[in-house]
Structures are given as structure tokens and as C-alpha cells.
Amino acid sequence: MIDHTGVVVSDLQKSRRFYEAALAPLDYACLMEVPGGIGVGFGEPPKPDFWLMRGTPNEPRVHIAFRAKTRAVVDAFYRAAIAAGGKDNGGPGPRPHYHPGYYGAFVLDPDGHNIEAVCHSPE
């Protein structure tokens, strides 16, 4: 089981605003700030499990998938992420080539990381 993960971002405040909006439909919020503007931690209360750290972004860019409770949440994530400045990398929809019931949406964050929301439940 993974305890926490994250990405390195070039503009912490810009990325924070993006992730605050994009992850809100998933009930994720910014729960912790590292002193000195070094990073922020997101998650479902009480513990952050996804971190943004200021620096030179990872090469190659990474893919992070967040679990969504319903397909409607995947749709809401996609709309919120695009409205917050994300770039489309695969709109919401079934991905049966992964497995039956897989429903996901992909957005590139401000640094080009591939961020996904996925629901594994059938309709």
C-alpha cells in the first residue's frame, strides 16, 4: 500500500490553485504547508497523501491517478481541472481496454504531469 506520493512543480502557488480546484470533487483539500514555501500536502482529512514540492519538475513527467467514488465525480474532476487551466489529455469515458468498468479522465497539470481521476465501478 502506498502511504504518499507527489510531484515536483515549477510554480508552487500556480500548481496549488490548480490542484485545489481539480481535486475538490474528489474531496481532496490542501491539509498541510511545508514552512518556507517548499511544498503543500493534499488529501482527505486528516492526512495528506499527495504532495507538491517546489523545484524542477520531474523528467519524464509523471502519471498520478486519483480514485473517484462515482463516474459523476470523474466528470466533475475533469470539468474543474480544465476550468483551472489544465489541458485535456483524454476526456471522461470508459476505457474497456484497461478493464470492464474502467471510467477515467486525464488532464495535464501546469507542468505537464498526467493527472487522472478513475472510477472502477460499473455504471
GROMACS elastic network, one bead per residue, 0.5 to 0.9 nm:
[ bonds ]
;  ai    aj funct       b0    kb
    2     5     6  0.75968   500
    2    49     6  0.87800   500
    3    49     6  0.63975   500
    4    48     6  0.75758   500
    4    50     6  0.57267   500
    4    51     6  0.76078   500
    5    49     6  0.62387   500
    5    50     6  0.51424   500
    5    51     6  0.61879   500
    5    52     6  0.89388   500
    5    64     6  0.87738   500
    6    41     6  0.85557   500
    6    49     6  0.79087   500
    6    52     6  0.56492   500
    6    53     6  0.75339   500
    6    64     6  0.82468   500
    7    50     6  0.81489   500
    7    51     6  0.64290   500
    7    52     6  0.52888   500
    7    53     6  0.63857   500
    7    54     6  0.87739   500
    7    57     6  0.72377   500
    7    58     6  0.69172   500
    7    61     6  0.86542   500
    7    62     6  0.74473   500
    7    64     6  0.88268   500
    7   113     6  0.80596   500
    8    12     6  0.86986   500
    8    39     6  0.88578   500
    8    51     6  0.83324   500
    8    52     6  0.57766   500
    8    54     6  0.56882   500
    8    55     6  0.57342   500
    8    56     6  0.63624   500
    8    58     6  0.59098   500
    8   111     6  0.88613   500
    9    12     6  0.60482   500
    9    15     6  0.69278   500
    9    52     6  0.64887   500
    9    53     6  0.60385   500
    9    54     6  0.51631   500
    9    55     6  0.57183   500
    9    56     6  0.63468   500
    9    58     6  0.78460   500
    9   110     6  0.82418   500
    9   111     6  0.63845   500
   10    14     6  0.87284   500
   10    15     6  0.81606   500
   10    53     6  0.85691   500
   10    54     6  0.58974   500
   10    55     6  0.53991   500
   10    56     6  0.56658   500
   10    57     6  0.59688   500
   10   110     6  0.86509   500
   10   111     6  0.69389   500
   11    14     6  0.54550   500
   11    15     6  0.61303   500
   11    16     6  0.84621   500
   11    54     6  0.66239   500
   11    55     6  0.79427   500
   11   110     6  0.85141   500
   11   111     6  0.85166   500
   12    15     6  0.51839   500
   12    16     6  0.58768   500
   12    17     6  0.86283   500
   12    37     6  0.78143   500
   12    38     6  0.79178   500
   12    39     6  0.70131   500
   12    40     6  0.82126   500
   12    52     6  0.71434   500
   12    53     6  0.70142   500
   12    54     6  0.54537   500
   12    55     6  0.84193   500
   13    17     6  0.62407   500
   13    18     6  0.86314   500
   13    37     6  0.88737   500
   14    17     6  0.53132   500
   14    18     6  0.63603   500
   14    19     6  0.88079   500
   14   110     6  0.76173   500
   15    19     6  0.60963   500
   15    20     6  0.84124   500
   15    52     6  0.78133   500
   15   109     6  0.74919   500
   15   110     6  0.63613   500
   15   111     6  0.81241   500
   16    19     6  0.52172   500
   16    20     6  0.59362   500
   16    21     6  0.86077   500
   16    30     6  0.81671   500
   16    40     6  0.75944   500
   16    52     6  0.76117   500
   17    20     6  0.51620   500
   17    21     6  0.63829   500
   17    22     6  0.86052   500
   17    84     6  0.75918   500
   18    21     6  0.54462   500
   18    22     6  0.60277   500
   18    23     6  0.84169   500
   18    80     6  0.88113   500
   18    81     6  0.68397   500
   18    83     6  0.89544   500
   18    84     6  0.53216   500
   18    85     6  0.69142   500
   18    86     6  0.74834   500
   18   109     6  0.73787   500
   18   110     6  0.76334   500
   19    23     6  0.55443   500
   19    24     6  0.79152   500
   19    28     6  0.88794   500
   19    29     6  0.84541   500
   19    30     6  0.86021   500
   19    42     6  0.85078   500
   19    81     6  0.76568   500
   19    84     6  0.82734   500
   19   109     6  0.82209   500
   20    23     6  0.56740   500
   20    24     6  0.60043   500
   20    28     6  0.76862   500
   20    29     6  0.61898   500
   20    30     6  0.67650   500
   20    42     6  0.83616   500
   21    24     6  0.54346   500
   21    25     6  0.80052   500
   21    29     6  0.89371   500
   21    77     6  0.84014   500
   21    80     6  0.58835   500
   21    81     6  0.64951   500
   21    83     6  0.83577   500
   21    84     6  0.63238   500
   22    25     6  0.70052   500
   22    26     6  0.82234   500
   22    28     6  0.89398   500
   22    76     6  0.84415   500
   22    77     6  0.54877   500
   22    78     6  0.72710   500
   22    79     6  0.80174   500
   22    82     6  0.79621   500
   22    83     6  0.84467   500
   22    84     6  0.69391   500
   22    86     6  0.85657   500
   23    26     6  0.52559   500
   23    27     6  0.66946   500
   23    28     6  0.52788   500
   23    29     6  0.70304   500
   23    42     6  0.87297   500
   23    43     6  0.89514   500
   23    66     6  0.86527   500
   23    77     6  0.64461   500
   23    80     6  0.79993   500
   23    81     6  0.78254   500
   23   117     6  0.89373   500
   24    27     6  0.50833   500
   24    28     6  0.53157   500
   24    29     6  0.63697   500
   24    76     6  0.89709   500
   24    77     6  0.75459   500
   24    80     6  0.81213   500
   25    28     6  0.73780   500
   25    68     6  0.86466   500
   25    73     6  0.60021   500
   25    74     6  0.80931   500
   25    76     6  0.60010   500
   25    77     6  0.55795   500
   25    80     6  0.78285   500
   26    29     6  0.87782   500
   26    44     6  0.86504   500
   26    66     6  0.79785   500
   26    67     6  0.78672   500
   26    68     6  0.61417   500
   26    69     6  0.78795   500
   26    73     6  0.66129   500
   26    74     6  0.81961   500
   26    76     6  0.85840   500
   26    77     6  0.70635   500
   26   117     6  0.83776   500
   27    43     6  0.78565   500
   27    44     6  0.62446   500
   27    45     6  0.89643   500
   28    31     6  0.86989   500
   28    42     6  0.61905   500
   28    44     6  0.50131   500
   28    45     6  0.80012   500
   28    48     6  0.88188   500
   29    41     6  0.83680   500
   29    42     6  0.52612   500
   29    43     6  0.56234   500
   29    44     6  0.65063   500
   29    45     6  0.78762   500
   29    48     6  0.84669   500
   30    33     6  0.78833   500
   30    40     6  0.68084   500
   30    41     6  0.57171   500
   30    43     6  0.66700   500
   30    44     6  0.87277   500
   30    48     6  0.76224   500
   31    40     6  0.76500   500
   31    41     6  0.57674   500
   31    42     6  0.54486   500
   31    43     6  0.66072   500
   31    44     6  0.80569   500
   31    45     6  0.71143   500
   31    46     6  0.74808   500
   31    47     6  0.71376   500
   31    48     6  0.59810   500
   32    39     6  0.85308   500
   32    40     6  0.56073   500
   32    42     6  0.70533   500
   32    47     6  0.85934   500
   32    48     6  0.69813   500
   33    36     6  0.86549   500
   33    37     6  0.73578   500
   33    38     6  0.79448   500
   33    39     6  0.60117   500
   33    41     6  0.63341   500
   34    37     6  0.62272   500
   34    38     6  0.56415   500
   34    39     6  0.50777   500
   34    40     6  0.58630   500
   34    41     6  0.80132   500
   34    53     6  0.88854   500
   35    38     6  0.65269   500
   35    39     6  0.78002   500
   36    39     6  0.82246   500
   37    40     6  0.80012   500
   37    53     6  0.88065   500
   37    54     6  0.77735   500
   38    52     6  0.85371   500
   38    53     6  0.58785   500
   38    54     6  0.54653   500
   38    55     6  0.84185   500
   39    51     6  0.69483   500
   39    52     6  0.53684   500
   39    54     6  0.58728   500
   40    48     6  0.87728   500
   40    50     6  0.84983   500
   40    51     6  0.57368   500
   40    52     6  0.54043   500
   40    53     6  0.67166   500
   40    54     6  0.89750   500
   41    47     6  0.84978   500
   41    48     6  0.50579   500
   41    49     6  0.67004   500
   41    50     6  0.56715   500
   41    52     6  0.64517   500
   41    53     6  0.87397   500
   42    45     6  0.88087   500
   42    47     6  0.79241   500
   42    49     6  0.61250   500
   42    50     6  0.50909   500
   42    51     6  0.61402   500
   42    52     6  0.82127   500
   43    46     6  0.76240   500
   43    47     6  0.60359   500
   43    49     6  0.53498   500
   43    50     6  0.62052   500
   43    51     6  0.87782   500
   44    47     6  0.63625   500
   44    48     6  0.67207   500
   44    49     6  0.81477   500
   45    48     6  0.71873   500
   48    51     6  0.73947   500
   53    57     6  0.89538   500
   54    57     6  0.81491   500
   55    58     6  0.88296   500
   56    59     6  0.87402   500
   57    60     6  0.85151   500
   57    61     6  0.72463   500
   57   111     6  0.69373   500
   57   112     6  0.89394   500
   57   113     6  0.87456   500
   58    61     6  0.53059   500
   58    62     6  0.69609   500
   58   113     6  0.85190   500
   59    62     6  0.76730   500
   60   113     6  0.87770   500
   61   111     6  0.80207   500
   61   112     6  0.64284   500
   61   113     6  0.50062   500
   61   114     6  0.72962   500
   62   112     6  0.83513   500
   62   113     6  0.52019   500
   62   114     6  0.61530   500
   62   115     6  0.82915   500
   63   113     6  0.60707   500
   63   115     6  0.58271   500
   63   116     6  0.75262   500
   64   113     6  0.78661   500
   64   114     6  0.64610   500
   64   115     6  0.51390   500
   64   116     6  0.61810   500
   64   117     6  0.86175   500
   65   104     6  0.89784   500
   65   106     6  0.86474   500
   65   114     6  0.83546   500
   65   115     6  0.59705   500
   65   117     6  0.55618   500
   65   118     6  0.66805   500
   66   115     6  0.78135   500
   66   116     6  0.60184   500
   66   118     6  0.62275   500
   66   119     6  0.87837   500
   67    74     6  0.87032   500
   67   116     6  0.84915   500
   67   117     6  0.58327   500
   67   118     6  0.51571   500
   67   119     6  0.60456   500
   67   120     6  0.81697   500
   68    71     6  0.71914   500
   68    72     6  0.86523   500
   68    73     6  0.59368   500
   68    74     6  0.60791   500
   68    77     6  0.88287   500
   68   104     6  0.88871   500
   68   117     6  0.59976   500
   68   118     6  0.54449   500
   68   120     6  0.81746   500
   69    72     6  0.84197   500
   69    73     6  0.66670   500
   69    74     6  0.82636   500
   69   118     6  0.83986   500
   69   119     6  0.61270   500
   69   120     6  0.83787   500
   69   121     6  0.80530   500
   70    73     6  0.52572   500
   70    74     6  0.67341   500
   70    75     6  0.89537   500
   70   118     6  0.84842   500
   70   119     6  0.57852   500
   70   120     6  0.83173   500
   70   121     6  0.71937   500
   70   123     6  0.84123   500
   71    75     6  0.63690   500
   71    76     6  0.86799   500
   71    92     6  0.84561   500
   71    93     6  0.85893   500
   71   103     6  0.66205   500
   71   104     6  0.78986   500
   71   118     6  0.77762   500
   71   119     6  0.58361   500
   71   120     6  0.86301   500
   71   121     6  0.80120   500
   71   122     6  0.86860   500
   71   123     6  0.74567   500
   72    75     6  0.50233   500
   72    76     6  0.61750   500
   72    77     6  0.85939   500
   73    77     6  0.60266   500
   73    78     6  0.85658   500
   73   117     6  0.81741   500
   73   118     6  0.88211   500
   73   119     6  0.83148   500
   74    77     6  0.50943   500
   74    78     6  0.62986   500
   74    79     6  0.87745   500
   74    92     6  0.67342   500
   74    93     6  0.88569   500
   74   103     6  0.77268   500
   74   104     6  0.63684   500
   74   105     6  0.63968   500
   74   116     6  0.85565   500
   74   117     6  0.54349   500
   74   118     6  0.62251   500
   74   119     6  0.69143   500
   75    78     6  0.52020   500
   75    79     6  0.63265   500
   75    80     6  0.86608   500
   75    91     6  0.83757   500
   75    92     6  0.58761   500
   75    93     6  0.85520   500
   75   104     6  0.84135   500
   75   105     6  0.73518   500
   75   117     6  0.85966   500
   76    79     6  0.51697   500
   76    80     6  0.60472   500
   76    81     6  0.84446   500
   77    80     6  0.51898   500
   77    81     6  0.59555   500
   77    82     6  0.85294   500
   77   105     6  0.80098   500
   77   116     6  0.86755   500
   77   117     6  0.67877   500
   78    81     6  0.51671   500
   78    82     6  0.61198   500
   78    83     6  0.84882   500
   78    86     6  0.87989   500
   78    88     6  0.83818   500
   78    91     6  0.70902   500
   78    92     6  0.69502   500
   78   105     6  0.62042   500
   78   106     6  0.73135   500
   78   107     6  0.70648   500
   78   116     6  0.84835   500
   78   117     6  0.77930   500
   79    82     6  0.53211   500
   79    83     6  0.60908   500
   79    84     6  0.85750   500
   80    83     6  0.50829   500
   80    84     6  0.60930   500
   80    85     6  0.88317   500
   80    86     6  0.86806   500
   81    84     6  0.50373   500
   81    85     6  0.65288   500
   81    86     6  0.52540   500
   81    87     6  0.80369   500
   81    88     6  0.88826   500
   81   107     6  0.69499   500
   81   108     6  0.87446   500
   81   109     6  0.80741   500
   82    85     6  0.52590   500
   82    87     6  0.61328   500
   82    88     6  0.69463   500
   82   107     6  0.73699   500
   83    86     6  0.70689   500
   85   109     6  0.77086   500
   85   110     6  0.72305   500
   86   107     6  0.58668   500
   86   108     6  0.54884   500
   86   109     6  0.51027   500
   86   110     6  0.63508   500
   86   112     6  0.87574   500
   87   106     6  0.87177   500
   87   107     6  0.54323   500
   87   109     6  0.68555   500
   87   110     6  0.81166   500
   87   112     6  0.83710   500
   88    91     6  0.65404   500
   88   105     6  0.86964   500
   88   106     6  0.66105   500
   88   108     6  0.64599   500
   89   105     6  0.77739   500
   89   108     6  0.61761   500
   89   114     6  0.74943   500
   89   115     6  0.87712   500
   90    93     6  0.83500   500
   90   104     6  0.83137   500
   90   105     6  0.57173   500
   90   107     6  0.68183   500
   91   104     6  0.76923   500
   91   106     6  0.61794   500
   91   107     6  0.78887   500
   92   103     6  0.69670   500
   92   104     6  0.54099   500
   92   106     6  0.74401   500
   92   117     6  0.87911   500
   92   118     6  0.89867   500
   93   102     6  0.83875   500
   93   103     6  0.53291   500
   93   104     6  0.57642   500
   93   105     6  0.66614   500
   94    97     6  0.88034   500
   94   100     6  0.82562   500
   94   101     6  0.69818   500
   94   102     6  0.56764   500
   94   104     6  0.64930   500
   94   105     6  0.89183   500
   95    98     6  0.57778   500
   95    99     6  0.70174   500
   95   100     6  0.76127   500
   95   101     6  0.77130   500
   95   102     6  0.53628   500
   95   103     6  0.57724   500
   95   104     6  0.69299   500
   96   101     6  0.67579   500
   96   102     6  0.60991   500
   96   103     6  0.81095   500
   97   100     6  0.76161   500
   97   102     6  0.84972   500
   98   101     6  0.88059   500
   98   102     6  0.65666   500
   99   102     6  0.56523   500
   99   120     6  0.85928   500
  100   103     6  0.87935   500
  100   120     6  0.83099   500
  100   121     6  0.89782   500
  100   122     6  0.77763   500
  101   119     6  0.78315   500
  101   120     6  0.55022   500
  101   121     6  0.56010   500
  101   123     6  0.74356   500
  102   118     6  0.70549   500
  102   119     6  0.61564   500
  102   121     6  0.70650   500
  102   122     6  0.75638   500
  103   117     6  0.84385   500
  103   118     6  0.56381   500
  103   119     6  0.52572   500
  103   120     6  0.63628   500
  103   121     6  0.79793   500
  103   122     6  0.83471   500
  104   116     6  0.66931   500
  104   117     6  0.55706   500
  104   119     6  0.63249   500
  104   120     6  0.85316   500
  105   115     6  0.83178   500
  105   116     6  0.54867   500
  105   117     6  0.55694   500
  105   118     6  0.66762   500
  106   114     6  0.64927   500
  106   115     6  0.56611   500
  106   117     6  0.68660   500
  106   118     6  0.88843   500
  107   112     6  0.86212   500
  107   113     6  0.81213   500
  107   114     6  0.58185   500
  107   115     6  0.52605   500
  107   116     6  0.63426   500
  107   117     6  0.89006   500
  108   111     6  0.74491   500
  108   113     6  0.53127   500
  108   115     6  0.59395   500
  108   116     6  0.86731   500
  109   112     6  0.51157   500
  109   113     6  0.53413   500
  109   114     6  0.66499   500
  109   115     6  0.66969   500
  110   113     6  0.75467   500
  112   115     6  0.88332   500
  119   122     6  0.82617   500
